[in-house]
């Protein structure tokens, strides 16, 4: 029987609390806007705490396996999922994620990150323009499978990117914001589970720490609320929020990579 009398639970909680708060805030944003959980947490771990990119990405994806499951269930319950779009995204996304995790585990993939972030910042500005211009007319997106593959690869190799790449590009093609966000969030579970398994196979369990557990607790607490926000906010302000978040986070990532 383990002796817990010597464990300082207060000190453990003090270590975990900032990560619980960050995980909660990141998941609220991700569930509502379809992006940013990986970007926010990966930036925290790599830029501010000095965690190696491969370990940070492995840690975040381990957490996302649970938070995306909870978020996906919530989006399904609120009927935010387009199942035809879901089927077209999942398999290419998983294949891209496997390749991206392998590349990051064996090669320094950070060189391309500023260029990817510059592209996402441009997409964010375009979404802001569309939201400001007026009525958002839904259209059927045409480029889906290649987008899923690219999003899966960049998500694993860059420590976050499935939501920013896939959600923003589908919105640019004219997909409805509510179902796009719900579908991308729900399909992300299969992506993160696959990426986590690939990282475990190549890196072991070194990335799983108290900080990881804190992000997981915060993310699980917030997961049910994002779907409610996505369902209730009208398309035009929702697109504006996505554009703002994408532009700001991408610009910060470019600055951090070049500094």
N, C-alpha and C positions, 0 to 999 in steps of 0.2 A: 504494500500500500504506500503510494508516494506521500511524502511529508510536505504539506503546503504551508506549514507554519512559518517557514523561513522565506517564503516568496513575498516580495514587496509589491503587492497589487497596486498600491497608490503610484509607485514609480512606473510600473508598466502602463497604467492608464494615462499618466502624464506624457509618456512617450507616444502613445497611440492617439491621444485626443486631437492634435492638429491634423493628423491624417484622416481621422474620422470626419472632421469638419470639411476638409478638402474633398474627400470622397463623396460626402453628402451634396456639397455644392456642385461638383463636377457631374454627378449623376442627375441632379435636377435639370441642369442645362442640357445634358445629353438626351435625357428622356423627352424633354420638351422640344428641342430643336434638331435632334437627330445627329448630333456631333459633339465632340470636345472632351468626352471623358478621358480617352487615351491621351489627347494632346495636353490637357491640363495636368494630369497626373505624371505623364512622362516628362514634361517640362520641369515640374517640381523636383522629381527624382534626379534628373540628369543635370539641370542647370544649377539648382540651389543646393542639392545634397551630394553631387559628384558621383552618383551611381553610374557605372559603365552602361552604355546604351543597350547592350544585349540583355543585361540583368534587369534593367529598368523595364524594357519592353516585355520580358518574360513575366515580371512581377505584375505589371498592369494587366496583361492578358489573362493571367490566372484569376485576378479579381473580376475582370469583365466576363469570364465564363459564368459567374454567379449573377452579377448585376444585369447582364443582358438577358439571362433567363427570366429573372423577375420582371424586367422592363418589358420583355416580349409578351409575357403572360398578361401584363396590364394592358398593352396595346391591343392584343387579341380580344380581351374582354370589352374594350371600348370600341371595337370594330374599326381600328385604324390601319388594318393590314390589307394590302392588295395581293392576294395569293398568287395570281399569275406573275406579277412582278417578282414576288418572293422566290418562286421556282426558277426564274431566269437569273437571279442574282446569286443564289446560294452556292451552286457547284463551281462556277468560275471564281467566286470569292474564296472558297476553301482552297482551290488549287493555287491561286495567287498567294494566299497566306502561307501555305507550306513552303513555297519557293522563297518568299520573303524572309521567313524565319530561318531557313537554312542559310541564306545569304548573310543575314545579320550575325549569325552565330559563327561564321567563318571569314567574313570580309567586312571591312569598315564601310558601311553604307551611308555614313553621315555626309559624304562629299556632295551627294545630289540633293540633300535636304533643303538648302536655301533656294534651289531652283524650283523644287516642288512647292515650297511655301510661297514663292513669288507668284506661281500660277494660281494657287488657291486664293491669294490676296486679290488677284485680278478678278477671279470668279466672284469673290465677296463683294467687290465694288459693282460688278454687273448686276448682282442680285439686289443691291441697294438701289441701283438705278431703276430696275424693274418695279420694285416696291414703291418708289417715289413717283414713277410715271403714272400709276393708276391701276385700274382693274387688271387682276391676274387671270388670264385666260388659260384654262387647263388644256393641254395637248397630250397625245400619246407619245411617250419617249421612244426613240428608235434604237439608240445605242445603249445596250444594257449589259450583255455578256462581257464584252471587252472592258467595260467600265467596272464590272464586278471583279474581274481578274486584276486590273490595275489597282483598285481600291484594296483588295486583299493583300497584294504584294506590298504596297506602300504602308499599309497598316502594320504589318509585321516588321518590315525593314526600318520603318521610321518611328515605331513605337506609338503610332496613332495615325489615323488617316482614312479609315473606312467611312466614317460619317462625313468628314469634310469633302472627300473626293466623290463619294457616291451620292450623298444627299444633294450636295450643291449642283452637281452635273445633271442629275435628274430634274431638279427644279429649273435649271437653265433650259432644258429640253421641253419644259412645259408641264411636268407632272404635278399633280395636286399636292400642296404642302403637307396636309394632314396624313394622307395615306402613304406618301413618300417617307415621311419621318417614321411612322409606325412600322412600315415594311423594312426599312433599312435597319432599324433598331432590332426587330425580331430576327432577321436573317443574320445579324451580327453574332448571335449566340453560337451558331455552328462554326463561324469563322474563328471566334476567340477560343473555342474548345479545341479546334484543330491546331491553332497556333501554339496554345499552351502545351499540348501534347508533344509538338515538335520541339519546343524549347526544352521541355523536361528530358526528352530523348537526347538532346545535344549538350545541355548545360547542367542537368541534374536539378536538385531542389534548392540551389544556393540563393535563388531570388526570393524565397518565401520567408519574410521577416515579420516583426511586430508592426512595422510600417505598412506592409502589405495587408495584414489583418485589419489595421485601422481603416485603410481605404475601403476594404471589403465591407466592414460594418457600416460605414457612412453611406456607401453606395447602395447597399441593400435597404437601408432605412428610407432612402429617397426614391428608389425605383418605382413605387406605385404612383407617385405624384406627377411624373413627367407626361404620362399618357393623357392624364386629365387636362393638363395645360395645352397639349397639342390638339386635343379635341375641341377645346372651347375658344381658342384664339383664332380670329378670322385669318384667311390666307394672306392678305396684304401685309399686316404687321408681322405675321409669322415669318414671311420671306424677308422682311426688313431686319428682324432679329437675327435670322440665320446669316444674312449678309454682313451685319455688324460684327457678330461673333467671329465669323470666318476671317474678315479683314483684320481685326485686332489681333487675334491669336497668330495668324500667319505673319503679320508684320513683326510681332514680338519674336517669333521663332527665327525670322531672318536676322533680326538685330542680334539675338543671342548666338546664332551660328557664326556671324561675321565679326562679333566683338572680340 
